[in-house]
Amino acid sequence: METAEELELVTDTLTLPSAYLKREVALSLFLPKNVANPATISLLLINDGQDMPVMGYGQILENLYQQNAIHPVLSVAIAAGPERTQEYGVAKKKITWAVGRKPAPTANSYYKN
């Protein structure tokens, strides 16, 4: 496992269109940088993720990395919209709008030297 001195946490925000939700969806990315093998990074998708920056999620991750308590993880916090209960599938709408297609190429660009 990489040590805290080796890892740098990079945060970014993306906005992607969702055809299923018929709105723009904000994503907050928390990327560990300088990972020896980026293919080993786990992915954590967080629904209702609009408050992650406010709750200090980045600092929580940094503390866990410093304690060597977790392996590197790419966290993607997905902001809920005004009709959030409908987006969870209550109305048979899908939230599978872009995960796995759009964030990965953007995340991979952080690892290019």
C-alpha positions as CSV (number, residue, x, y, z in Angstrom):
1,M,0.0,0.0,0.0
2,E,1.2,3.5,-0.8
3,T,2.1,5.7,2.2
4,A,0.4,9.0,2.9
5,E,3.6,10.8,1.9
6,E,3.3,9.3,-1.6
7,L,-0.4,9.9,-2.1
8,E,-1.9,13.3,-3.0
9,L,-5.6,13.8,-2.9
10,V,-7.0,15.7,-5.9
11,T,-10.5,17.0,-5.9
12,D,-12.5,18.1,-8.9
13,T,-16.1,18.7,-9.9
14,L,-17.6,17.6,-13.2
15,T,-21.1,18.3,-14.6
16,L,-22.4,15.7,-17.0
17,P,-25.7,15.5,-18.9
18,S,-28.1,12.8,-18.0
19,A,-30.5,11.7,-20.7
20,Y,-32.4,9.5,-18.1
21,L,-32.7,12.2,-15.5
22,K,-33.2,15.0,-18.1
23,R,-30.8,17.3,-16.2
24,E,-27.2,18.1,-15.6
25,V,-25.6,16.0,-12.8
26,A,-22.8,17.3,-10.6
27,L,-20.1,14.9,-9.6
28,S,-17.5,15.6,-6.9
29,L,-14.3,13.5,-7.5
30,F,-11.8,12.7,-4.8
31,L,-8.8,11.1,-6.6
32,P,-5.7,9.7,-5.0
33,K,-2.8,10.7,-7.2
34,N,0.6,9.1,-7.4
35,V,-0.7,5.6,-7.0
36,A,1.8,3.1,-8.3
37,N,-0.8,1.1,-10.2
38,P,-3.9,3.1,-10.9
39,A,-5.7,-0.1,-12.0
40,T,-5.8,-1.2,-8.3
41,I,-7.8,1.8,-7.1
42,S,-11.2,0.9,-5.8
43,L,-14.3,2.9,-6.9
44,L,-16.8,4.3,-4.4
45,L,-20.0,5.8,-5.7
46,I,-21.9,8.0,-3.2
47,N,-25.5,8.9,-3.9
48,D,-26.8,12.2,-2.3
49,G,-23.2,13.3,-2.5
50,Q,-23.8,17.1,-2.8
51,D,-22.6,17.7,0.8
52,M,-19.4,15.7,0.8
53,P,-17.2,18.8,0.5
54,V,-19.1,20.5,3.3
55,M,-18.7,17.5,5.6
56,G,-15.0,17.5,5.0
57,Y,-14.9,14.2,3.1
58,G,-11.5,15.1,1.6
59,Q,-10.0,15.6,5.0
60,I,-11.5,12.3,6.2
61,L,-9.9,10.5,3.3
62,E,-6.5,12.2,3.9
63,N,-6.7,11.2,7.6
64,L,-7.4,7.6,6.7
65,Y,-4.5,7.6,4.2
66,Q,-2.2,9.0,6.8
67,Q,-3.2,6.2,9.2
68,N,-2.7,3.6,6.3
69,A,-6.3,2.6,7.2
70,I,-7.5,2.3,3.6
71,H,-6.2,1.5,0.2
72,P,-6.5,4.2,-2.5
73,V,-10.1,4.8,-3.5
74,L,-11.6,7.0,-6.2
75,S,-14.8,8.5,-4.6
76,V,-17.4,9.9,-6.9
77,A,-20.1,11.8,-5.0
78,I,-23.2,12.1,-7.2
79,A,-25.3,15.2,-6.3
80,A,-29.0,14.6,-6.0
81,G,-31.5,16.8,-7.9
82,P,-34.6,18.4,-6.7
83,E,-36.6,15.2,-7.5
84,R,-34.1,13.0,-5.6
85,T,-36.6,10.4,-4.4
86,Q,-37.7,9.9,-8.0
87,E,-34.1,9.5,-9.1
88,Y,-33.6,6.5,-6.8
89,G,-35.8,4.4,-8.9
90,V,-39.1,5.0,-7.0
91,A,-40.6,6.1,-10.3
92,K,-38.7,3.4,-12.3
93,K,-36.2,6.0,-13.6
94,K,-32.7,4.9,-13.9
95,I,-29.6,6.6,-12.3
96,T,-27.2,4.7,-14.6
97,W,-26.8,7.8,-16.8
98,A,-23.0,8.0,-17.1
99,V,-21.2,6.0,-14.5
100,G,-18.4,4.1,-16.1
101,R,-18.4,6.0,-19.3
102,K,-17.6,9.6,-18.6
103,P,-15.7,9.8,-15.2
104,A,-13.1,7.1,-16.0
105,P,-11.4,9.0,-19.0
106,T,-11.4,12.2,-16.9
107,A,-9.9,10.4,-13.9
108,N,-7.3,8.7,-16.0
109,S,-6.1,12.0,-17.3
110,Y,-4.8,12.8,-13.7
111,Y,-2.4,9.9,-13.9
112,K,-0.6,11.1,-17.1
113,N,2.8,12.5,-16.4
